[in-house]
């Protein structure tokens, strides 16, 4: 079994790589993190991560002081003579045609190939299409100076954490390891045994790749079902948010997800496409399966458009055409657990839509001003509590675009007093008390809820 003092090198310090780097150092490993972006590298060397994650900054700074963690720009610039485990956690995006872009991973593999010694371990952490790990192994066979696979441990060990709680989940969630051969599986289990409480061993890299893609595609489909049900209910002049809660209540066979204004981040908008890309030929039932996955993805991609249609109806029904002053609450792609990640954020198309009517301000307690500005909104900050935003500006419309619990605590009476006549709230996550909001005289509509102009119907949950 590798000693906890074993030298680990993690290549790529993004959302996947940096959290693993910190967690492995926290587990006792001596960890070298490679980050080629000079600005990010400079910050990391000063103990400053480039994204928010619970406990991450404190862990990095503590491990740097202990001497278990350091960062360098490249393998060439670092002393890797004491490294024996190389973990590749570089980005694996889709290209402009929606196809997997493995160029960063290929580059990292080629860099590692020049320094490998017998008995070293290469672990791919990036999320990739099924079969990609084996393609990377073929590159190693061509490029490395050692005998592969005889003198190398090679495996895929996918990241499965949720942003905002990643450090805890690296330790608490089962870690999947899938090796090229039995000795590689054993080696992977040994490496992660100091970091993860539970190890799941599978007999191939392909099995490990597919587990990760199944995880996120399953979640994406479930989200799509909730969004679809919300739209069906709305078309029937029913409150889909309420109907879904009642359908789930006391009925353990159901776990229907609530509708929302969109799905963002770096995983769910990408991973279903990676899974579909893993199928070479599709006919018959398999073709229907791929259409099902694709349709689910299209539903979730369409939710910002659904939200924008609700916004347009609200502006039209309240007689607003231009000169509209808008406030977007929630810019990160999600609010629970909190993050400052704006990749694929549903807030972006909403800000774009609102900009056609006038000026747009935005607030998110975790997102930096420059990120908000990059979405063409003006970043605003409350003086005291959140409601103080409405004492600074007179807004016509407020759109809630993520489920940060802070947004549930608005003093709605003060909000109403600070807004323009016929004020609008569009609630993308059903956070506010519907009856109270309407009693105060807001035009209020909820994604997946009953149309604002519809008559409120009674659906009651009785427990007696």
QUICOR-V980777 format. One record per backbone hydrogen bond with DSSP energy under -1.0 kcal/mol. CO is the residue of the C=O (numbers start at 1). NH is the residue of the N-H. If there is no record, write none. Layout:
co=CO nh=NH
co=CO nh=NH
This chain:
co=3 nh=6
co=6 nh=30
co=7 nh=84
co=7 nh=85
co=8 nh=32
co=9 nh=87
co=10 nh=34
co=11 nh=89
co=14 nh=18
co=16 nh=20
co=17 nh=21
co=18 nh=22
co=19 nh=23
co=20 nh=24
co=21 nh=25
co=22 nh=26
co=23 nh=27
co=24 nh=29
co=25 nh=28
co=30 nh=8
co=31 nh=70
co=32 nh=10
co=33 nh=72
co=34 nh=12
co=37 nh=41
co=38 nh=42
co=39 nh=43
co=40 nh=44
co=41 nh=45
co=43 nh=48
co=44 nh=47
co=53 nh=56
co=55 nh=59
co=56 nh=60
co=57 nh=61
co=58 nh=62
co=59 nh=63
co=60 nh=64
co=61 nh=65
co=62 nh=66
co=63 nh=67
co=63 nh=68
co=68 nh=31
co=70 nh=33
co=72 nh=35
co=74 nh=78
co=80 nh=83
co=84 nh=121
co=85 nh=9
co=86 nh=123
co=87 nh=11
co=88 nh=125
co=88 nh=126
co=93 nh=101
co=95 nh=98
co=99 nh=95
co=102 nh=106
co=103 nh=107
co=104 nh=108
co=105 nh=109
co=106 nh=110
co=107 nh=111
co=108 nh=112
co=109 nh=113
co=112 nh=115
co=117 nh=120
co=120 nh=153
co=121 nh=86
co=122 nh=155
co=123 nh=88
co=124 nh=157
co=129 nh=132
co=131 nh=135
co=132 nh=136
co=133 nh=137
co=134 nh=138
co=135 nh=139
co=136 nh=140
co=137 nh=141
co=138 nh=142
co=139 nh=143
co=140 nh=144
co=147 nh=151
co=149 nh=152
co=151 nh=119
co=153 nh=122
co=154 nh=180
co=155 nh=124
co=156 nh=178
co=162 nh=165
co=165 nh=169
co=166 nh=170
co=168 nh=172
co=169 nh=173
co=171 nh=197
co=175 nh=200
co=177 nh=202
co=178 nh=156
co=181 nh=185
co=182 nh=186
co=183 nh=187
co=184 nh=188
co=185 nh=189
co=186 nh=190
co=187 nh=191
co=188 nh=192
co=192 nh=195
co=192 nh=196
co=198 nh=175
co=200 nh=177
co=204 nh=208
co=205 nh=209
co=206 nh=210
co=207 nh=211
co=208 nh=212
co=209 nh=213
co=210 nh=214
co=211 nh=215
co=212 nh=216
co=213 nh=217
co=214 nh=218
co=215 nh=219
co=216 nh=220
co=217 nh=221
co=218 nh=222
co=219 nh=223
co=220 nh=224
co=221 nh=225
co=222 nh=226
co=223 nh=227
co=224 nh=228
co=225 nh=229
co=226 nh=230
co=227 nh=231
co=228 nh=232
co=229 nh=233
co=230 nh=234
co=231 nh=235
co=232 nh=236
co=233 nh=238
co=234 nh=237
co=238 nh=240
co=239 nh=243
co=240 nh=244
co=241 nh=245
co=242 nh=246
co=243 nh=247
co=244 nh=248
co=245 nh=249
co=248 nh=251
co=251 nh=254
co=267 nh=270
co=267 nh=271
co=270 nh=274
co=271 nh=275
co=272 nh=276
co=273 nh=277
co=276 nh=279
co=283 nh=286
co=284 nh=288
co=285 nh=289
co=286 nh=290
co=287 nh=291
co=288 nh=292
co=289 nh=293
co=290 nh=294
co=291 nh=295
co=292 nh=296
co=293 nh=297
co=294 nh=298
co=295 nh=299
co=296 nh=300
co=297 nh=301
co=298 nh=302
co=302 nh=306
co=303 nh=307
co=304 nh=308
co=305 nh=309
co=306 nh=310
co=307 nh=311
co=308 nh=312
co=309 nh=313
co=310 nh=314
co=311 nh=315
co=312 nh=316
co=313 nh=317
co=314 nh=318
co=315 nh=320
co=316 nh=319
co=325 nh=396
co=325 nh=397
co=326 nh=361
co=327 nh=399
co=328 nh=363
co=329 nh=401
co=341 nh=333
co=342 nh=345
co=343 nh=265
co=345 nh=348
co=347 nh=351
co=348 nh=352
co=349 nh=353
co=350 nh=354
co=351 nh=355
co=353 nh=356
co=354 nh=357
co=357 nh=324
co=359 nh=326
co=360 nh=378
co=361 nh=328
co=362 nh=380
co=363 nh=330
co=368 nh=372
co=369 nh=373
co=370 nh=374
co=372 nh=375
co=372 nh=377
co=373 nh=376
co=378 nh=362
co=385 nh=388
co=386 nh=389
co=387 nh=390
co=388 nh=391
co=389 nh=393
co=395 nh=420
co=396 nh=424
co=397 nh=327
co=398 nh=426
co=399 nh=329
co=400 nh=428
co=404 nh=407
co=405 nh=408
co=406 nh=409
co=410 nh=412
co=411 nh=415
co=412 nh=416
co=413 nh=417
co=414 nh=418
co=423 nh=443
co=424 nh=398
co=425 nh=445
co=426 nh=400
co=427 nh=447
co=433 nh=437
co=434 nh=438
co=435 nh=439
co=436 nh=440
co=437 nh=442
co=438 nh=441
co=443 nh=425
co=445 nh=427
co=446 nh=449
co=451 nh=454
